[in-house]
Amino acid sequence: MKTWLISTLLFFLGHLPLKVNHAIGGFLGWCFWLFPTRDKKIAMINLSRCFPEKDAKWHRATARKSFIEAGKALTETSVLWHASGERINNLITEFFGLPVLEAAATGKQGAILASPHIGSWELTGLYAASKYPMTSLYKPPKIKALDQLIKRARETTGSRLVPTTAGGIRKLHRALNQGECIGLLPDQEPGHGRGVFAPLFNIQAYTMTLLHRLSHEKNIPVVICFAERLPRGKGYHFHILAPDERIHDDDPAVSAAALNDAIEKIIRINPSQYIWGYKRFKKRPDGSESFYS
């Protein structure tokens, strides 16, 4: 019954005009903002730490906007999952840095396309898969029937999904060896022993080493992608940038610093579209108390 309800809701939302869909999502996000939730508290802490030069009014306004944008991210997924590759392309009204993506993705070495949790990361994956051979890492949901729904939807434009398991990582290596692109989300705190500390907004953040392991040996090109949501359902701006040369450094910590620098630049384009309610700085390098305790 739960799966049927979710599927029905996704079908309904997926066939609405994007402007209407975003209006519903924005309203849901605004409603969620009204309650004194844990996520709201975390968002305020993160913004005050990452943007200490801004005042409390700006922190609060940005946090509120981020909740509204998170609501849009939730509902727009259904539209994107029901969209053809052609429609996905038409939703992008302007590209910034497209030659960077094309140079990386059309090379013989393959490429790593990293999309942080900002804007419509769902769109970035669907667009890339419509243009290039693509294998993407994802975390399967607990509901098995929903897993099939997600896989079917995300593979519509050509992507192949692999789980966050040892077998999935091997498939990413295989895809790169075949000169294909792979996609992953680079801004989640990894499990114990799977990361290093590197600065993000001048804060030491526990950062994945998976990207370094995948790219280091053969200097695989890495690009950071961000689909910026435009107001009133007018589409998206697609931003692409490449981390600096430190991304291929032998030292995983140096590589992670380059990755975080690029992520920070992306977030600064439109801070209100980042998911600030996530405990990005939960693990501390000196073992001291978390910011969120």
LINBEL-V158713 format. One record per pair of residues at least 4 apart in sequence whose ideal C-beta (glycine too) atoms are under 7 Angstrom apart, sorted by sequence separation. I is the first residue (numbers start at 1). GAP is how many residues later the second one is. D is the distance in whole Angstrom. If there is no record, write none. Layout:
BEGIN
i=I gap=GAP d=D
i=I gap=GAP d=D
END
This chain:
BEGIN
i=1 gap=4 d=6
i=2 gap=4 d=6
i=3 gap=4 d=6
i=4 gap=4 d=6
i=5 gap=4 d=6
i=6 gap=4 d=6
i=7 gap=4 d=6
i=8 gap=4 d=6
i=9 gap=4 d=6
i=10 gap=4 d=6
i=11 gap=4 d=7
i=16 gap=4 d=5
i=17 gap=4 d=7
i=18 gap=4 d=6
i=19 gap=4 d=6
i=20 gap=4 d=7
i=21 gap=4 d=6
i=22 gap=4 d=6
i=23 gap=4 d=6
i=24 gap=4 d=7
i=25 gap=4 d=6
i=26 gap=4 d=6
i=27 gap=4 d=6
i=28 gap=4 d=7
i=29 gap=4 d=7
i=36 gap=4 d=6
i=38 gap=4 d=6
i=39 gap=4 d=6
i=40 gap=4 d=7
i=41 gap=4 d=7
i=42 gap=4 d=6
i=43 gap=4 d=6
i=44 gap=4 d=6
i=45 gap=4 d=6
i=46 gap=4 d=6
i=47 gap=4 d=6
i=48 gap=4 d=7
i=54 gap=4 d=4
i=56 gap=4 d=6
i=57 gap=4 d=6
i=58 gap=4 d=6
i=59 gap=4 d=6
i=60 gap=4 d=6
i=61 gap=4 d=6
i=62 gap=4 d=6
i=63 gap=4 d=7
i=64 gap=4 d=7
i=65 gap=4 d=6
i=66 gap=4 d=6
i=67 gap=4 d=7
i=68 gap=4 d=7
i=69 gap=4 d=6
i=70 gap=4 d=7
i=71 gap=4 d=7
i=72 gap=4 d=6
i=76 gap=4 d=6
i=77 gap=4 d=6
i=78 gap=4 d=7
i=79 gap=4 d=6
i=83 gap=4 d=4
i=85 gap=4 d=7
i=86 gap=4 d=6
i=87 gap=4 d=6
i=97 gap=4 d=7
i=98 gap=4 d=6
i=99 gap=4 d=6
i=100 gap=4 d=7
i=101 gap=4 d=6
i=102 gap=4 d=6
i=103 gap=4 d=7
i=107 gap=4 d=7
i=117 gap=4 d=6
i=120 gap=4 d=7
i=121 gap=4 d=7
i=122 gap=4 d=6
i=123 gap=4 d=6
i=124 gap=4 d=6
i=125 gap=4 d=6
i=126 gap=4 d=7
i=127 gap=4 d=7
i=128 gap=4 d=6
i=143 gap=4 d=7
i=145 gap=4 d=7
i=146 gap=4 d=6
i=147 gap=4 d=6
i=148 gap=4 d=6
i=149 gap=4 d=6
i=150 gap=4 d=6
i=151 gap=4 d=6
i=155 gap=4 d=5
i=164 gap=4 d=6
i=166 gap=4 d=7
i=167 gap=4 d=7
i=168 gap=4 d=7
i=169 gap=4 d=7
i=170 gap=4 d=6
i=171 gap=4 d=6
i=172 gap=4 d=7
i=173 gap=4 d=6
i=174 gap=4 d=7
i=176 gap=4 d=7
i=190 gap=4 d=4
i=199 gap=4 d=7
i=209 gap=4 d=6
i=210 gap=4 d=6
i=211 gap=4 d=6
i=212 gap=4 d=5
i=230 gap=4 d=4
i=243 gap=4 d=4
i=251 gap=4 d=7
i=252 gap=4 d=6
i=253 gap=4 d=7
i=254 gap=4 d=7
i=255 gap=4 d=7
i=256 gap=4 d=6
i=257 gap=4 d=6
i=258 gap=4 d=7
i=259 gap=4 d=6
i=260 gap=4 d=6
i=261 gap=4 d=7
i=262 gap=4 d=7
i=263 gap=4 d=6
i=264 gap=4 d=6
i=267 gap=4 d=6
i=284 gap=4 d=5
i=289 gap=4 d=5
i=16 gap=5 d=5
i=32 gap=5 d=7
i=54 gap=5 d=6
i=83 gap=5 d=5
i=129 gap=5 d=4
i=141 gap=5 d=5
i=154 gap=5 d=6
i=155 gap=5 d=7
i=163 gap=5 d=4
i=175 gap=5 d=4
i=190 gap=5 d=4
i=199 gap=5 d=6
i=200 gap=5 d=4
i=215 gap=5 d=4
i=230 gap=5 d=5
i=249 gap=5 d=4
i=105 gap=6 d=5
i=115 gap=6 d=4
i=128 gap=6 d=5
i=141 gap=6 d=5
i=155 gap=6 d=6
i=162 gap=6 d=4
i=176 gap=6 d=6
i=214 gap=6 d=7
i=230 gap=6 d=6
i=249 gap=6 d=5
i=284 gap=6 d=6
i=33 gap=7 d=7
i=104 gap=7 d=4
i=140 gap=7 d=5
i=154 gap=7 d=6
i=175 gap=7 d=5
i=197 gap=7 d=4
i=198 gap=7 d=6
i=215 gap=7 d=6
i=229 gap=7 d=6
i=230 gap=7 d=7
i=248 gap=7 d=7
i=267 gap=7 d=5
i=13 gap=8 d=6
i=51 gap=8 d=7
i=80 gap=8 d=7
i=197 gap=8 d=7
i=228 gap=8 d=6
i=246 gap=8 d=5
i=247 gap=8 d=5
i=282 gap=8 d=5
i=115 gap=9 d=4
i=141 gap=9 d=7
i=162 gap=9 d=4
i=197 gap=9 d=6
i=198 gap=9 d=5
i=227 gap=9 d=5
i=228 gap=9 d=4
i=246 gap=9 d=6
i=115 gap=10 d=7
i=151 gap=10 d=5
i=162 gap=10 d=7
i=172 gap=10 d=5
i=281 gap=10 d=5
i=282 gap=10 d=6
i=48 gap=11 d=5
i=125 gap=11 d=6
i=195 gap=11 d=5
i=196 gap=11 d=6
i=211 gap=11 d=7
i=227 gap=11 d=6
i=228 gap=11 d=6
i=246 gap=11 d=7
i=247 gap=11 d=4
i=47 gap=12 d=4
i=195 gap=12 d=5
i=246 gap=12 d=4
i=247 gap=12 d=6
i=195 gap=13 d=5
i=196 gap=13 d=6
i=226 gap=13 d=4
i=279 gap=13 d=5
i=194 gap=14 d=7
i=195 gap=14 d=6
i=244 gap=14 d=5
i=44 gap=15 d=6
i=47 gap=15 d=6
i=113 gap=15 d=5
i=194 gap=15 d=6
i=225 gap=15 d=5
i=243 gap=15 d=4
i=47 gap=16 d=6
i=190 gap=16 d=7
i=194 gap=16 d=7
i=243 gap=16 d=6
i=189 gap=17 d=5
i=223 gap=17 d=6
i=224 gap=17 d=5
i=190 gap=18 d=4
i=243 gap=18 d=7
i=44 gap=19 d=6
i=223 gap=19 d=5
i=224 gap=19 d=7
i=243 gap=19 d=4
i=43 gap=20 d=4
i=222 gap=20 d=7
i=222 gap=21 d=6
i=241 gap=21 d=6
i=186 gap=22 d=6
i=40 gap=23 d=7
i=43 gap=23 d=6
i=136 gap=23 d=5
i=138 gap=23 d=5
i=140 gap=23 d=5
i=134 gap=24 d=6
i=241 gap=24 d=6
i=134 gap=25 d=5
i=135 gap=25 d=5
i=136 gap=25 d=6
i=137 gap=25 d=6
i=138 gap=25 d=7
i=139 gap=25 d=5
i=186 gap=25 d=6
i=222 gap=25 d=5
i=241 gap=25 d=7
i=134 gap=26 d=7
i=105 gap=27 d=5
i=130 gap=27 d=4
i=135 gap=27 d=6
i=137 gap=27 d=6
i=184 gap=27 d=7
i=239 gap=27 d=7
i=129 gap=28 d=4
i=130 gap=28 d=6
i=125 gap=29 d=7
i=129 gap=29 d=4
i=219 gap=29 d=5
i=129 gap=30 d=3
i=239 gap=30 d=6
i=33 gap=31 d=5
i=126 gap=31 d=5
i=137 gap=31 d=6
i=215 gap=32 d=7
i=216 gap=32 d=6
i=215 gap=33 d=6
i=33 gap=34 d=4
i=125 gap=34 d=6
i=32 gap=35 d=6
i=88 gap=35 d=7
i=92 gap=35 d=7
i=137 gap=35 d=6
i=135 gap=36 d=6
i=30 gap=37 d=7
i=135 gap=37 d=6
i=29 gap=38 d=4
i=30 gap=38 d=5
i=88 gap=38 d=5
i=89 gap=38 d=7
i=176 gap=38 d=7
i=224 gap=38 d=5
i=29 gap=39 d=4
i=32 gap=39 d=7
i=88 gap=39 d=5
i=216 gap=39 d=7
i=224 gap=39 d=6
i=29 gap=40 d=7
i=135 gap=40 d=4
i=212 gap=40 d=5
i=226 gap=40 d=5
i=29 gap=41 d=5
i=89 gap=41 d=7
i=173 gap=41 d=7
i=228 gap=41 d=7
i=26 gap=42 d=5
i=29 gap=42 d=3
i=80 gap=42 d=5
i=88 gap=42 d=6
i=172 gap=42 d=6
i=224 gap=42 d=5
i=228 gap=42 d=5
i=28 gap=43 d=4
i=29 gap=43 d=7
i=80 gap=43 d=6
i=209 gap=43 d=5
i=212 gap=43 d=4
i=226 gap=43 d=7
i=76 gap=44 d=6
i=176 gap=44 d=6
i=212 gap=44 d=7
i=229 gap=44 d=6
i=26 gap=45 d=5
i=77 gap=45 d=5
i=85 gap=45 d=4
i=135 gap=45 d=6
i=228 gap=45 d=6
i=25 gap=46 d=4
i=26 gap=46 d=5
i=80 gap=46 d=6
i=134 gap=46 d=7
i=136 gap=46 d=7
i=137 gap=46 d=7
i=25 gap=47 d=4
i=73 gap=47 d=6
i=133 gap=47 d=4
i=134 gap=47 d=5
i=135 gap=47 d=5
i=136 gap=47 d=4
i=137 gap=47 d=5
i=209 gap=47 d=7
i=133 gap=48 d=6
i=211 gap=48 d=6
i=25 gap=49 d=6
i=132 gap=49 d=5
i=134 gap=49 d=6
i=207 gap=49 d=4
i=22 gap=50 d=5
i=25 gap=50 d=3
i=24 gap=51 d=5
i=25 gap=51 d=6
i=207 gap=52 d=7
i=128 gap=53 d=6
i=207 gap=53 d=6
i=21 gap=54 d=5
i=22 gap=54 d=6
i=21 gap=55 d=6
i=128 gap=55 d=6
i=198 gap=55 d=6
i=205 gap=55 d=6
i=196 gap=56 d=5
i=196 gap=57 d=5
i=18 gap=58 d=7
i=21 gap=58 d=5
i=125 gap=58 d=5
i=198 gap=58 d=4
i=199 gap=58 d=6
i=198 gap=59 d=4
i=196 gap=60 d=5
i=200 gap=60 d=4
i=18 gap=61 d=6
i=199 gap=61 d=6
i=13 gap=62 d=5
i=198 gap=62 d=5
i=200 gap=63 d=7
i=201 gap=63 d=6
i=14 gap=64 d=4
i=121 gap=64 d=7
i=200 gap=64 d=6
i=13 gap=65 d=4
i=14 gap=65 d=5
i=110 gap=65 d=7
i=13 gap=66 d=7
i=110 gap=66 d=4
i=14 gap=67 d=6
i=15 gap=67 d=7
i=10 gap=68 d=4
i=14 gap=68 d=4
i=113 gap=68 d=6
i=115 gap=68 d=7
i=117 gap=68 d=6
i=88 gap=69 d=6
i=110 gap=69 d=5
i=116 gap=69 d=7
i=109 gap=70 d=7
i=110 gap=70 d=5
i=111 gap=70 d=5
i=112 gap=70 d=6
i=113 gap=70 d=5
i=114 gap=70 d=6
i=115 gap=70 d=6
i=116 gap=70 d=6
i=117 gap=70 d=6
i=10 gap=71 d=7
i=108 gap=71 d=5
i=110 gap=71 d=6
i=116 gap=71 d=4
i=81 gap=72 d=3
i=85 gap=72 d=4
i=114 gap=72 d=4
i=186 gap=73 d=6
i=205 gap=75 d=6
i=105 gap=76 d=5
i=187 gap=76 d=6
i=205 gap=76 d=6
i=186 gap=77 d=7
i=206 gap=77 d=4
i=203 gap=78 d=6
i=204 gap=81 d=5
i=197 gap=88 d=5
i=189 gap=91 d=6
i=187 gap=93 d=7
i=189 gap=93 d=6
i=189 gap=94 d=6
i=114 gap=97 d=7
i=112 gap=99 d=6
i=124 gap=101 d=4
i=112 gap=102 d=6
i=112 gap=103 d=6
i=124 gap=103 d=5
i=123 gap=104 d=4
i=119 gap=107 d=5
i=120 gap=107 d=4
i=112 gap=108 d=6
i=114 gap=108 d=6
i=118 gap=108 d=6
i=119 gap=108 d=5
i=109 gap=109 d=6
i=111 gap=109 d=7
i=119 gap=109 d=5
i=120 gap=109 d=6
i=110 gap=110 d=6
i=111 gap=110 d=5
i=112 gap=110 d=5
i=113 gap=110 d=6
i=114 gap=110 d=5
i=115 gap=110 d=5
i=116 gap=110 d=7
i=119 gap=110 d=5
i=109 gap=111 d=5
i=115 gap=111 d=7
i=127 gap=111 d=7
i=109 gap=112 d=7
i=111 gap=112 d=7
i=113 gap=112 d=6
i=123 gap=113 d=6
i=107 gap=114 d=6
i=120 gap=116 d=6
i=104 gap=117 d=4
i=104 gap=119 d=5
i=101 gap=122 d=5
i=100 gap=123 d=6
i=93 gap=137 d=7
i=101 gap=139 d=4
i=3 gap=140 d=6
i=6 gap=140 d=6
i=100 gap=140 d=5
i=2 gap=141 d=7
i=93 gap=141 d=7
i=96 gap=141 d=7
i=100 gap=141 d=7
i=3 gap=142 d=4
i=7 gap=142 d=6
i=93 gap=142 d=4
i=96 gap=142 d=7
i=97 gap=142 d=6
i=98 gap=142 d=6
i=100 gap=142 d=5
i=3 gap=143 d=6
i=92 gap=143 d=6
i=93 gap=143 d=7
i=94 gap=143 d=5
i=95 gap=143 d=5
i=96 gap=143 d=5
i=97 gap=143 d=4
i=91 gap=144 d=5
i=92 gap=144 d=5
i=93 gap=144 d=7
i=96 gap=144 d=7
i=97 gap=144 d=5
i=91 gap=145 d=6
i=92 gap=146 d=5
i=116 gap=147 d=5
i=118 gap=148 d=6
i=118 gap=149 d=6
i=116 gap=150 d=6
i=50 gap=151 d=4
i=49 gap=154 d=6
i=119 gap=154 d=5
i=118 gap=155 d=5
i=118 gap=156 d=4
i=72 gap=157 d=6
i=117 gap=157 d=7
i=117 gap=158 d=4
i=69 gap=160 d=6
i=117 gap=161 d=7
i=69 gap=203 d=6
i=69 gap=204 d=5
i=70 gap=205 d=6
i=66 gap=206 d=5
i=65 gap=207 d=4
i=66 gap=207 d=7
i=66 gap=208 d=6
i=62 gap=209 d=6
i=66 gap=209 d=7
i=62 gap=210 d=5
i=66 gap=210 d=5
i=22 gap=211 d=5
i=19 gap=213 d=6
i=63 gap=213 d=6
i=19 gap=214 d=3
i=18 gap=215 d=4
i=17 gap=216 d=7
i=47 gap=229 d=6
i=46 gap=230 d=5
i=43 gap=233 d=4
i=43 gap=234 d=5
i=46 gap=234 d=6
i=42 gap=235 d=5
i=42 gap=237 d=6
i=39 gap=238 d=3
i=49 gap=242 d=6
i=45 gap=246 d=5
i=45 gap=247 d=6
i=42 gap=250 d=6
END
